[in-house]
C-alpha cells in the first residue's frame, strides 16, 4: 500500500502538470477518490487469489496519494 500511495502521489503531480483544462474541484475530488476506491474495493471483495487482493489494495491506495498531491499543489499555489 505504501508503493500505491507513492505511485498515486506521482500520478497526481504528473497529471496536474499535463492537464490544463478547467475542472470544478468537487468533480476532481469525486474522480480522484471515487474511481480508485470503488475499483480497488471491488477487486479486493471479489478476489479469489492473493495476488488479486494485492492488486486491489494497490489500486485502493492510489486514492490517498493522488489526493495528497492535489492538496499539496493547491496549497503551494496559494489557492
PyMOL Python script that loads the backbone (N, CA, C, O; Angstrom):
from pymol import cmd

cmd.read_pdbstr("""\
ATOM      1  N   UNK A   1       0.828  -1.187   0.000  1.00  0.00           N
ATOM      2  CA  UNK A   1       0.000   0.000   0.000  1.00  0.00           C
ATOM      3  C   UNK A   1       0.871   1.249   0.000  1.00  0.00           C
ATOM      4  O   UNK A   1       0.471   2.292  -0.518  1.00  0.00           O
ATOM      5  N   UNK A   2       2.049   1.143   0.575  1.00  0.00           N
ATOM      6  CA  UNK A   2       2.957   2.283   0.566  1.00  0.00           C
ATOM      7  C   UNK A   2       3.388   2.623  -0.858  1.00  0.00           C
ATOM      8  O   UNK A   2       3.489   3.795  -1.221  1.00  0.00           O
ATOM      9  N   UNK A   3       3.638   1.610  -1.646  1.00  0.00           N
ATOM     10  CA  UNK A   3       4.001   1.833  -3.043  1.00  0.00           C
ATOM     11  C   UNK A   3       2.834   2.448  -3.802  1.00  0.00           C
ATOM     12  O   UNK A   3       3.041   3.313  -4.654  1.00  0.00           O
ATOM     13  N   UNK A   4       1.606   2.014  -3.506  1.00  0.00           N
ATOM     14  CA  UNK A   4       0.424   2.579  -4.148  1.00  0.00           C
ATOM     15  C   UNK A   4       0.257   4.053  -3.828  1.00  0.00           C
ATOM     16  O   UNK A   4      -0.101   4.842  -4.702  1.00  0.00           O
ATOM     17  N   UNK A   5       0.515   4.432  -2.576  1.00  0.00           N
ATOM     18  CA  UNK A   5       0.430   5.853  -2.220  1.00  0.00           C
ATOM     19  C   UNK A   5       1.485   6.674  -2.950  1.00  0.00           C
ATOM     20  O   UNK A   5       1.214   7.786  -3.404  1.00  0.00           O
ATOM     21  N   UNK A   6       2.689   6.120  -3.061  1.00  0.00           N
ATOM     22  CA  UNK A   6       3.755   6.827  -3.775  1.00  0.00           C
ATOM     23  C   UNK A   6       3.419   6.969  -5.253  1.00  0.00           C
ATOM     24  O   UNK A   6       3.624   8.034  -5.836  1.00  0.00           O
ATOM     25  N   UNK A   7       2.904   5.907  -5.863  1.00  0.00           N
ATOM     26  CA  UNK A   7       2.516   5.980  -7.272  1.00  0.00           C
ATOM     27  C   UNK A   7       1.359   6.959  -7.451  1.00  0.00           C
ATOM     28  O   UNK A   7       1.319   7.700  -8.433  1.00  0.00           O
ATOM     29  N   UNK A   8       0.425   6.965  -6.513  1.00  0.00           N
ATOM     30  CA  UNK A   8      -0.676   7.926  -6.565  1.00  0.00           C
ATOM     31  C   UNK A   8      -0.191   9.365  -6.477  1.00  0.00           C
ATOM     32  O   UNK A   8      -0.697  10.243  -7.175  1.00  0.00           O
ATOM     33  N   UNK A   9       0.788   9.600  -5.619  1.00  0.00           N
ATOM     34  CA  UNK A   9       1.364  10.939  -5.494  1.00  0.00           C
ATOM     35  C   UNK A   9       2.035  11.360  -6.801  1.00  0.00           C
ATOM     36  O   UNK A   9       1.833  12.482  -7.264  1.00  0.00           O
ATOM     37  N   UNK A  10       2.821  10.483  -7.390  1.00  0.00           N
ATOM     38  CA  UNK A  10       3.488  10.799  -8.656  1.00  0.00           C
ATOM     39  C   UNK A  10       2.485  10.980  -9.790  1.00  0.00           C
ATOM     40  O   UNK A  10       2.656  11.855 -10.639  1.00  0.00           O
ATOM     41  N   UNK A  11       1.448  10.160  -9.804  1.00  0.00           N
ATOM     42  CA  UNK A  11       0.410  10.292 -10.825  1.00  0.00           C
ATOM     43  C   UNK A  11      -0.319  11.615 -10.695  1.00  0.00           C
ATOM     44  O   UNK A  11      -0.605  12.272 -11.695  1.00  0.00           O
ATOM     45  N   UNK A  12      -0.620  12.006  -9.468  1.00  0.00           N
ATOM     46  CA  UNK A  12      -1.293  13.287  -9.248  1.00  0.00           C
ATOM     47  C   UNK A  12      -0.470  14.468  -9.730  1.00  0.00           C
ATOM     48  O   UNK A  12      -0.998  15.383 -10.362  1.00  0.00           O
ATOM     49  N   UNK A  13       0.809  14.451  -9.437  1.00  0.00           N
ATOM     50  CA  UNK A  13       1.685  15.540  -9.881  1.00  0.00           C
ATOM     51  C   UNK A  13       1.819  15.528 -11.404  1.00  0.00           C
ATOM     52  O   UNK A  13       1.752  16.581 -12.038  1.00  0.00           O
ATOM     53  N   UNK A  14       2.006  14.351 -11.991  1.00  0.00           N
ATOM     54  CA  UNK A  14       2.183  14.264 -13.441  1.00  0.00           C
ATOM     55  C   UNK A  14       0.929  14.714 -14.188  1.00  0.00           C
ATOM     56  O   UNK A  14       1.023  15.451 -15.169  1.00  0.00           O
ATOM     57  N   UNK A  15      -0.227  14.280 -13.734  1.00  0.00           N
ATOM     58  CA  UNK A  15      -1.457  14.664 -14.429  1.00  0.00           C
ATOM     59  C   UNK A  15      -1.798  16.135 -14.217  1.00  0.00           C
ATOM     60  O   UNK A  15      -2.407  16.760 -15.085  1.00  0.00           O
ATOM     61  N   UNK A  16      -1.416  16.687 -13.083  1.00  0.00           N
ATOM     62  CA  UNK A  16      -1.645  18.115 -12.860  1.00  0.00           C
ATOM     63  C   UNK A  16      -0.777  18.940 -13.803  1.00  0.00           C
ATOM     64  O   UNK A  16      -1.207  19.991 -14.279  1.00  0.00           O
ATOM     65  N   UNK A  17       0.428  18.479 -14.074  1.00  0.00           N
ATOM     66  CA  UNK A  17       1.312  19.184 -14.990  1.00  0.00           C
ATOM     67  C   UNK A  17       0.828  19.032 -16.437  1.00  0.00           C
ATOM     68  O   UNK A  17       0.921  19.971 -17.226  1.00  0.00           O
ATOM     69  N   UNK A  18       0.316  17.859 -16.777  1.00  0.00           N
ATOM     70  CA  UNK A  18      -0.081  17.592 -18.157  1.00  0.00           C
ATOM     71  C   UNK A  18      -1.450  18.167 -18.531  1.00  0.00           C
ATOM     72  O   UNK A  18      -1.637  18.612 -19.664  1.00  0.00           O
ATOM     73  N   UNK A  19      -2.400  18.166 -17.607  1.00  0.00           N
ATOM     74  CA  UNK A  19      -3.771  18.590 -17.904  1.00  0.00           C
ATOM     75  C   UNK A  19      -3.951  20.036 -17.474  1.00  0.00           C
ATOM     76  O   UNK A  19      -3.740  20.378 -16.310  1.00  0.00           O
ATOM     77  N   UNK A  20      -4.343  20.884 -18.420  1.00  0.00           N
ATOM     78  CA  UNK A  20      -4.523  22.299 -18.125  1.00  0.00           C
ATOM     79  C   UNK A  20      -5.977  22.742 -18.264  1.00  0.00           C
ATOM     80  O   UNK A  20      -6.250  23.942 -18.285  1.00  0.00           O
ATOM     81  N   UNK A  21      -6.890  21.824 -18.359  1.00  0.00           N
ATOM     82  CA  UNK A  21      -8.308  22.160 -18.509  1.00  0.00           C
ATOM     83  C   UNK A  21      -8.890  22.605 -17.171  1.00  0.00           C
ATOM     84  O   UNK A  21      -8.476  22.134 -16.112  1.00  0.00           O
ATOM     85  N   UNK A  22      -9.835  23.499 -17.234  1.00  0.00           N
ATOM     86  CA  UNK A  22     -10.527  23.955 -16.034  1.00  0.00           C
ATOM     87  C   UNK A  22     -11.601  22.934 -15.680  1.00  0.00           C
ATOM     88  O   UNK A  22     -12.487  22.646 -16.485  1.00  0.00           O
ATOM     89  N   UNK A  23     -11.513  22.395 -14.482  1.00  0.00           N
ATOM     90  CA  UNK A  23     -12.484  21.423 -13.996  1.00  0.00           C
ATOM     91  C   UNK A  23     -12.874  21.838 -12.585  1.00  0.00           C
ATOM     92  O   UNK A  23     -12.042  22.302 -11.806  1.00  0.00           O
ATOM     93  N   UNK A  24     -14.150  21.663 -12.271  1.00  0.00           N
ATOM     94  CA  UNK A  24     -14.613  22.027 -10.932  1.00  0.00           C
ATOM     95  C   UNK A  24     -13.922  21.157  -9.891  1.00  0.00           C
ATOM     96  O   UNK A  24     -13.743  19.958 -10.107  1.00  0.00           O
ATOM     97  N   UNK A  25     -13.532  21.748  -8.765  1.00  0.00           N
ATOM     98  CA  UNK A  25     -12.803  20.981  -7.741  1.00  0.00           C
ATOM     99  C   UNK A  25     -13.596  19.810  -7.175  1.00  0.00           C
ATOM    100  O   UNK A  25     -13.014  18.771  -6.861  1.00  0.00           O
ATOM    101  N   UNK A  26     -14.912  19.955  -7.037  1.00  0.00           N
ATOM    102  CA  UNK A  26     -15.690  18.848  -6.485  1.00  0.00           C
ATOM    103  C   UNK A  26     -15.726  17.658  -7.446  1.00  0.00           C
ATOM    104  O   UNK A  26     -15.778  16.509  -7.008  1.00  0.00           O
ATOM    105  N   UNK A  27     -15.700  17.924  -8.729  1.00  0.00           N
ATOM    106  CA  UNK A  27     -15.662  16.840  -9.716  1.00  0.00           C
ATOM    107  C   UNK A  27     -14.311  16.132  -9.659  1.00  0.00           C
ATOM    108  O   UNK A  27     -14.246  14.906  -9.739  1.00  0.00           O
ATOM    109  N   UNK A  28     -13.244  16.898  -9.523  1.00  0.00           N
ATOM    110  CA  UNK A  28     -11.905  16.308  -9.450  1.00  0.00           C
ATOM    111  C   UNK A  28     -11.777  15.443  -8.202  1.00  0.00           C
ATOM    112  O   UNK A  28     -11.247  14.334  -8.267  1.00  0.00           O
ATOM    113  N   UNK A  29     -12.258  15.941  -7.069  1.00  0.00           N
ATOM    114  CA  UNK A  29     -12.185  15.169  -5.827  1.00  0.00           C
ATOM    115  C   UNK A  29     -12.998  13.883  -5.955  1.00  0.00           C
ATOM    116  O   UNK A  29     -12.556  12.821  -5.519  1.00  0.00           O
ATOM    117  N   UNK A  30     -14.178  13.977  -6.549  1.00  0.00           N
ATOM    118  CA  UNK A  30     -15.010  12.784  -6.726  1.00  0.00           C
ATOM    119  C   UNK A  30     -14.320  11.763  -7.625  1.00  0.00           C
ATOM    120  O   UNK A  30     -14.369  10.565  -7.346  1.00  0.00           O
ATOM    121  N   UNK A  31     -13.681  12.218  -8.698  1.00  0.00           N
ATOM    122  CA  UNK A  31     -12.998  11.293  -9.605  1.00  0.00           C
ATOM    123  C   UNK A  31     -11.743  10.702  -8.977  1.00  0.00           C
ATOM    124  O   UNK A  31     -11.487   9.503  -9.093  1.00  0.00           O
ATOM    125  N   UNK A  32     -10.960  11.551  -8.311  1.00  0.00           N
ATOM    126  CA  UNK A  32      -9.693  11.099  -7.738  1.00  0.00           C
ATOM    127  C   UNK A  32      -9.923  10.132  -6.581  1.00  0.00           C
ATOM    128  O   UNK A  32      -9.187   9.156  -6.439  1.00  0.00           O
ATOM    129  N   UNK A  33     -10.910  10.384  -5.773  1.00  0.00           N
ATOM    130  CA  UNK A  33     -11.177   9.493  -4.648  1.00  0.00           C
ATOM    131  C   UNK A  33     -12.145   8.373  -5.000  1.00  0.00           C
ATOM    132  O   UNK A  33     -12.043   7.277  -4.448  1.00  0.00           O
ATOM    133  N   UNK A  34     -13.074   8.624  -5.898  1.00  0.00           N
ATOM    134  CA  UNK A  34     -14.120   7.658  -6.188  1.00  0.00           C
ATOM    135  C   UNK A  34     -13.688   6.490  -7.035  1.00  0.00           C
ATOM    136  O   UNK A  34     -13.938   5.338  -6.680  1.00  0.00           O
ATOM    137  N   UNK A  35     -13.043   6.769  -8.154  1.00  0.00           N
ATOM    138  CA  UNK A  35     -12.706   5.702  -9.103  1.00  0.00           C
ATOM    139  C   UNK A  35     -11.714   4.684  -8.508  1.00  0.00           C
ATOM    140  O   UNK A  35     -11.986   3.484  -8.568  1.00  0.00           O
ATOM    141  N   UNK A  36     -10.577   5.116  -7.937  1.00  0.00           N
ATOM    142  CA  UNK A  36      -9.683   4.101  -7.357  1.00  0.00           C
ATOM    143  C   UNK A  36     -10.285   3.384  -6.149  1.00  0.00           C
ATOM    144  O   UNK A  36     -10.040   2.195  -5.947  1.00  0.00           O
ATOM    145  N   UNK A  37     -11.065   4.099  -5.350  1.00  0.00           N
ATOM    146  CA  UNK A  37     -11.644   3.474  -4.169  1.00  0.00           C
ATOM    147  C   UNK A  37     -12.648   2.393  -4.548  1.00  0.00           C
ATOM    148  O   UNK A  37     -12.595   1.280  -4.025  1.00  0.00           O
ATOM    149  N   UNK A  38     -13.550   2.716  -5.447  1.00  0.00           N
ATOM    150  CA  UNK A  38     -14.565   1.740  -5.848  1.00  0.00           C
ATOM    151  C   UNK A  38     -13.931   0.554  -6.574  1.00  0.00           C
ATOM    152  O   UNK A  38     -14.256  -0.596  -6.282  1.00  0.00           O
ATOM    153  N   UNK A  39     -13.036   0.827  -7.510  1.00  0.00           N
ATOM    154  CA  UNK A  39     -12.430  -0.284  -8.250  1.00  0.00           C
ATOM    155  C   UNK A  39     -11.534  -1.138  -7.346  1.00  0.00           C
ATOM    156  O   UNK A  39     -11.511  -2.361  -7.482  1.00  0.00           O
ATOM    157  N   UNK A  40     -10.806  -0.514  -6.435  1.00  0.00           N
ATOM    158  CA  UNK A  40      -9.966  -1.277  -5.504  1.00  0.00           C
ATOM    159  C   UNK A  40     -10.779  -2.115  -4.538  1.00  0.00           C
ATOM    160  O   UNK A  40     -10.441  -3.271  -4.283  1.00  0.00           O
ATOM    161  N   UNK A  41     -11.858  -1.541  -3.992  1.00  0.00           N
ATOM    162  CA  UNK A  41     -12.702  -2.295  -3.073  1.00  0.00           C
ATOM    163  C   UNK A  41     -13.377  -3.474  -3.763  1.00  0.00           C
ATOM    164  O   UNK A  41     -13.452  -4.568  -3.205  1.00  0.00           O
ATOM    165  N   UNK A  42     -13.864  -3.247  -4.973  1.00  0.00           N
ATOM    166  CA  UNK A  42     -14.492  -4.347  -5.706  1.00  0.00           C
ATOM    167  C   UNK A  42     -13.483  -5.444  -6.034  1.00  0.00           C
ATOM    168  O   UNK A  42     -13.817  -6.628  -5.992  1.00  0.00           O
ATOM    169  N   UNK A  43     -12.267  -5.059  -6.354  1.00  0.00           N
ATOM    170  CA  UNK A  43     -11.231  -6.047  -6.642  1.00  0.00           C
ATOM    171  C   UNK A  43     -10.897  -6.865  -5.402  1.00  0.00           C
ATOM    172  O   UNK A  43     -10.741  -8.084  -5.480  1.00  0.00           O
ATOM    173  N   UNK A  44     -10.786  -6.191  -4.254  1.00  0.00           N
ATOM    174  CA  UNK A  44     -10.486  -6.907  -3.013  1.00  0.00           C
ATOM    175  C   UNK A  44     -11.649  -7.809  -2.611  1.00  0.00           C
ATOM    176  O   UNK A  44     -11.434  -8.946  -2.191  1.00  0.00           O
ATOM    177  N   UNK A  45     -12.867  -7.315  -2.735  1.00  0.00           N
ATOM    178  CA  UNK A  45     -14.026  -8.094  -2.302  1.00  0.00           C
ATOM    179  C   UNK A  45     -14.250  -9.339  -3.155  1.00  0.00           C
ATOM    180  O   UNK A  45     -14.641 -10.382  -2.631  1.00  0.00           O
ATOM    181  N   UNK A  46     -14.012  -9.246  -4.442  1.00  0.00           N
ATOM    182  CA  UNK A  46     -14.289 -10.361  -5.333  1.00  0.00           C
ATOM    183  C   UNK A  46     -13.047 -11.122  -5.774  1.00  0.00           C
ATOM    184  O   UNK A  46     -13.092 -11.871  -6.750  1.00  0.00           O
ATOM    185  N   UNK A  47     -11.949 -10.938  -5.068  1.00  0.00           N
ATOM    186  CA  UNK A  47     -10.721 -11.628  -5.453  1.00  0.00           C
ATOM    187  C   UNK A  47     -10.759 -13.066  -4.953  1.00  0.00           C
ATOM    188  O   UNK A  47     -11.292 -13.362  -3.884  1.00  0.00           O
ATOM    189  N   UNK A  48     -10.193 -13.922  -5.735  1.00  0.00           N
ATOM    190  CA  UNK A  48     -10.118 -15.319  -5.362  1.00  0.00           C
ATOM    191  C   UNK A  48      -8.698 -15.772  -5.079  1.00  0.00           C
ATOM    192  O   UNK A  48      -8.477 -16.864  -4.555  1.00  0.00           O
ATOM    193  N   UNK A  49      -7.750 -14.942  -5.424  1.00  0.00           N
ATOM    194  CA  UNK A  49      -6.341 -15.276  -5.223  1.00  0.00           C
ATOM    195  C   UNK A  49      -5.655 -14.143  -4.463  1.00  0.00           C
ATOM    196  O   UNK A  49      -6.130 -13.007  -4.433  1.00  0.00           O
ATOM    197  N   UNK A  50      -4.537 -14.486  -3.858  1.00  0.00           N
ATOM    198  CA  UNK A  50      -3.824 -13.491  -3.051  1.00  0.00           C
ATOM    199  C   UNK A  50      -3.265 -12.355  -3.884  1.00  0.00           C
ATOM    200  O   UNK A  50      -3.287 -11.204  -3.448  1.00  0.00           O
ATOM    201  N   UNK A  51      -2.771 -12.649  -5.060  1.00  0.00           N
ATOM    202  CA  UNK A  51      -2.170 -11.586  -5.873  1.00  0.00           C
ATOM    203  C   UNK A  51      -3.232 -10.617  -6.373  1.00  0.00           C
ATOM    204  O   UNK A  51      -2.939  -9.439  -6.576  1.00  0.00           O
ATOM    205  N   UNK A  52      -4.467 -11.090  -6.577  1.00  0.00           N
ATOM    206  CA  UNK A  52      -5.545 -10.188  -6.986  1.00  0.00           C
ATOM    207  C   UNK A  52      -5.912  -9.265  -5.822  1.00  0.00           C
ATOM    208  O   UNK A  52      -6.222  -8.092  -6.030  1.00  0.00           O
ATOM    209  N   UNK A  53      -5.876  -9.793  -4.608  1.00  0.00           N
ATOM    210  CA  UNK A  53      -6.104  -8.958  -3.426  1.00  0.00           C
ATOM    211  C   UNK A  53      -5.023  -7.893  -3.312  1.00  0.00           C
ATOM    212  O   UNK A  53      -5.310  -6.750  -2.957  1.00  0.00           O
ATOM    213  N   UNK A  54      -3.785  -8.263  -3.610  1.00  0.00           N
ATOM    214  CA  UNK A  54      -2.683  -7.301  -3.575  1.00  0.00           C
ATOM    215  C   UNK A  54      -2.879  -6.196  -4.603  1.00  0.00           C
ATOM    216  O   UNK A  54      -2.635  -5.024  -4.314  1.00  0.00           O
ATOM    217  N   UNK A  55      -3.315  -6.559  -5.789  1.00  0.00           N
ATOM    218  CA  UNK A  55      -3.575  -5.559  -6.828  1.00  0.00           C
ATOM    219  C   UNK A  55      -4.713  -4.636  -6.394  1.00  0.00           C
ATOM    220  O   UNK A  55      -4.649  -3.427  -6.616  1.00  0.00           O
ATOM    221  N   UNK A  56      -5.748  -5.198  -5.780  1.00  0.00           N
ATOM    222  CA  UNK A  56      -6.855  -4.386  -5.284  1.00  0.00           C
ATOM    223  C   UNK A  56      -6.408  -3.413  -4.200  1.00  0.00           C
ATOM    224  O   UNK A  56      -6.839  -2.260  -4.187  1.00  0.00           O
ATOM    225  N   UNK A  57      -5.552  -3.864  -3.296  1.00  0.00           N
ATOM    226  CA  UNK A  57      -5.021  -2.976  -2.255  1.00  0.00           C
ATOM    227  C   UNK A  57      -4.165  -1.874  -2.867  1.00  0.00           C
ATOM    228  O   UNK A  57      -4.191  -0.734  -2.402  1.00  0.00           O
ATOM    229  N   UNK A  58      -3.408  -2.210  -3.908  1.00  0.00           N
ATOM    230  CA  UNK A  58      -2.605  -1.208  -4.605  1.00  0.00           C
ATOM    231  C   UNK A  58      -3.497  -0.146  -5.241  1.00  0.00           C
ATOM    232  O   UNK A  58      -3.245   1.051  -5.105  1.00  0.00           O
ATOM    233  N   UNK A  59      -4.543  -0.595  -5.938  1.00  0.00           N
ATOM    234  CA  UNK A  59      -5.464   0.348  -6.583  1.00  0.00           C
ATOM    235  C   UNK A  59      -6.172   1.206  -5.535  1.00  0.00           C
ATOM    236  O   UNK A  59      -6.363   2.407  -5.729  1.00  0.00           O
ATOM    237  N   UNK A  60      -6.554   0.585  -4.436  1.00  0.00           N
ATOM    238  CA  UNK A  60      -7.230   1.300  -3.356  1.00  0.00           C
ATOM    239  C   UNK A  60      -6.325   2.356  -2.735  1.00  0.00           C
ATOM    240  O   UNK A  60      -6.795   3.424  -2.345  1.00  0.00           O
ATOM    241  N   UNK A  61      -5.041   2.068  -2.642  1.00  0.00           N
ATOM    242  CA  UNK A  61      -4.124   3.018  -2.013  1.00  0.00           C
ATOM    243  C   UNK A  61      -3.665   4.128  -2.957  1.00  0.00           C
ATOM    244  O   UNK A  61      -2.948   5.032  -2.527  1.00  0.00           O
ATOM    245  N   UNK A  62      -4.054   4.083  -4.220  1.00  0.00           N
ATOM    246  CA  UNK A  62      -3.731   5.187  -5.127  1.00  0.00           C
ATOM    247  C   UNK A  62      -4.469   6.468  -4.733  1.00  0.00           C
ATOM    248  O   UNK A  62      -3.928   7.565  -4.879  1.00  0.00           O
ATOM    249  N   UNK A  63      -5.686   6.334  -4.241  1.00  0.00           N
ATOM    250  CA  UNK A  63      -6.538   7.491  -3.963  1.00  0.00           C
ATOM    251  C   UNK A  63      -5.941   8.448  -2.924  1.00  0.00           C
ATOM    252  O   UNK A  63      -5.896   9.648  -3.196  1.00  0.00           O
ATOM    253  N   UNK A  64      -5.479   7.991  -1.748  1.00  0.00           N
ATOM    254  CA  UNK A  64      -4.919   8.954  -0.789  1.00  0.00           C
ATOM    255  C   UNK A  64      -3.669   9.660  -1.298  1.00  0.00           C
ATOM    256  O   UNK A  64      -3.480  10.849  -1.039  1.00  0.00           O
ATOM    257  N   UNK A  65      -2.812   8.937  -2.021  1.00  0.00           N
ATOM    258  CA  UNK A  65      -1.606   9.569  -2.559  1.00  0.00           C
ATOM    259  C   UNK A  65      -1.932  10.620  -3.595  1.00  0.00           C
ATOM    260  O   UNK A  65      -1.357  11.709  -3.588  1.00  0.00           O
ATOM    261  N   UNK A  66      -2.852  10.299  -4.485  1.00  0.00           N
ATOM    262  CA  UNK A  66      -3.260  11.227  -5.530  1.00  0.00           C
ATOM    263  C   UNK A  66      -3.937  12.452  -4.918  1.00  0.00           C
ATOM    264  O   UNK A  66      -3.667  13.583  -5.322  1.00  0.00           O
ATOM    265  N   UNK A  67      -4.809  12.225  -3.950  1.00  0.00           N
ATOM    266  CA  UNK A  67      -5.492  13.325  -3.284  1.00  0.00           C
ATOM    267  C   UNK A  67      -4.493  14.190  -2.522  1.00  0.00           C
ATOM    268  O   UNK A  67      -4.608  15.416  -2.522  1.00  0.00           O
ATOM    269  N   UNK A  68      -3.519  13.563  -1.875  1.00  0.00           N
ATOM    270  CA  UNK A  68      -2.489  14.323  -1.163  1.00  0.00           C
ATOM    271  C   UNK A  68      -1.673  15.199  -2.096  1.00  0.00           C
ATOM    272  O   UNK A  68      -1.318  16.322  -1.739  1.00  0.00           O
ATOM    273  N   UNK A  69      -1.374  14.703  -3.276  1.00  0.00           N
ATOM    274  CA  UNK A  69      -0.634  15.506  -4.253  1.00  0.00           C
ATOM    275  C   UNK A  69      -1.455  16.704  -4.700  1.00  0.00           C
ATOM    276  O   UNK A  69      -0.929  17.811  -4.815  1.00  0.00           O
ATOM    277  N   UNK A  70      -2.738  16.491  -4.951  1.00  0.00           N
ATOM    278  CA  UNK A  70      -3.587  17.610  -5.368  1.00  0.00           C
ATOM    279  C   UNK A  70      -3.728  18.653  -4.267  1.00  0.00           C
ATOM    280  O   UNK A  70      -3.730  19.853  -4.544  1.00  0.00           O
ATOM    281  N   UNK A  71      -3.846  18.206  -3.030  1.00  0.00           N
ATOM    282  CA  UNK A  71      -3.936  19.147  -1.906  1.00  0.00           C
ATOM    283  C   UNK A  71      -2.635  19.918  -1.761  1.00  0.00           C
ATOM    284  O   UNK A  71      -2.656  21.134  -1.571  1.00  0.00           O
ATOM    285  N   UNK A  72      -1.502  19.227  -1.846  1.00  0.00           N
ATOM    286  CA  UNK A  72      -0.211  19.900  -1.716  1.00  0.00           C
ATOM    287  C   UNK A  72       0.006  20.929  -2.821  1.00  0.00           C
ATOM    288  O   UNK A  72       0.531  22.013  -2.568  1.00  0.00           O
ATOM    289  N   UNK A  73      -0.396  20.594  -4.036  1.00  0.00           N
ATOM    290  CA  UNK A  73      -0.248  21.544  -5.140  1.00  0.00           C
ATOM    291  C   UNK A  73      -1.188  22.740  -4.986  1.00  0.00           C
ATOM    292  O   UNK A  73      -0.833  23.861  -5.350  1.00  0.00           O
ATOM    293  N   UNK A  74      -2.379  22.504  -4.450  1.00  0.00           N
ATOM    294  CA  UNK A  74      -3.304  23.596  -4.214  1.00  0.00           C
ATOM    295  C   UNK A  74      -2.781  24.541  -3.137  1.00  0.00           C
ATOM    296  O   UNK A  74      -2.889  25.760  -3.271  1.00  0.00           O
ATOM    297  N   UNK A  75      -2.216  23.982  -2.072  1.00  0.00           N
ATOM    298  CA  UNK A  75      -1.653  24.801  -1.000  1.00  0.00           C
ATOM    299  C   UNK A  75      -0.435  25.577  -1.498  1.00  0.00           C
ATOM    300  O   UNK A  75      -0.265  26.749  -1.161  1.00  0.00           O
ATOM    301  N   UNK A  76       0.408  24.929  -2.295  1.00  0.00           N
ATOM    302  CA  UNK A  76       1.609  25.598  -2.800  1.00  0.00           C
ATOM    303  C   UNK A  76       1.273  26.717  -3.773  1.00  0.00           C
ATOM    304  O   UNK A  76       2.012  27.697  -3.873  1.00  0.00           O
ATOM    305  N   UNK A  77       0.167  26.578  -4.487  1.00  0.00           N
ATOM    306  CA  UNK A  77      -0.195  27.617  -5.452  1.00  0.00           C
ATOM    307  C   UNK A  77      -0.951  28.769  -4.790  1.00  0.00           C
ATOM    308  O   UNK A  77      -1.242  29.771  -5.443  1.00  0.00           O
ATOM    309  N   UNK A  78      -1.267  28.639  -3.524  1.00  0.00           N
ATOM    310  CA  UNK A  78      -1.934  29.728  -2.817  1.00  0.00           C
ATOM    311  C   UNK A  78      -3.431  29.791  -3.051  1.00  0.00           C
ATOM    312  O   UNK A  78      -4.041  30.828  -2.792  1.00  0.00           O
ATOM    313  N   UNK A  79      -4.034  28.735  -3.523  1.00  0.00           N
ATOM    314  CA  UNK A  79      -5.459  28.729  -3.840  1.00  0.00           C
ATOM    315  C   UNK A  79      -6.218  28.047  -2.844  1.00  0.00           C
ATOM    316  O   UNK A  79      -7.440  27.949  -2.957  1.00  0.00           O
TER     317      UNK A  79
END
""", "prot")
cmd.dss("prot")
cmd.show_as("cartoon", "prot")
cmd.util.cbc("prot")
cmd.orient("prot")
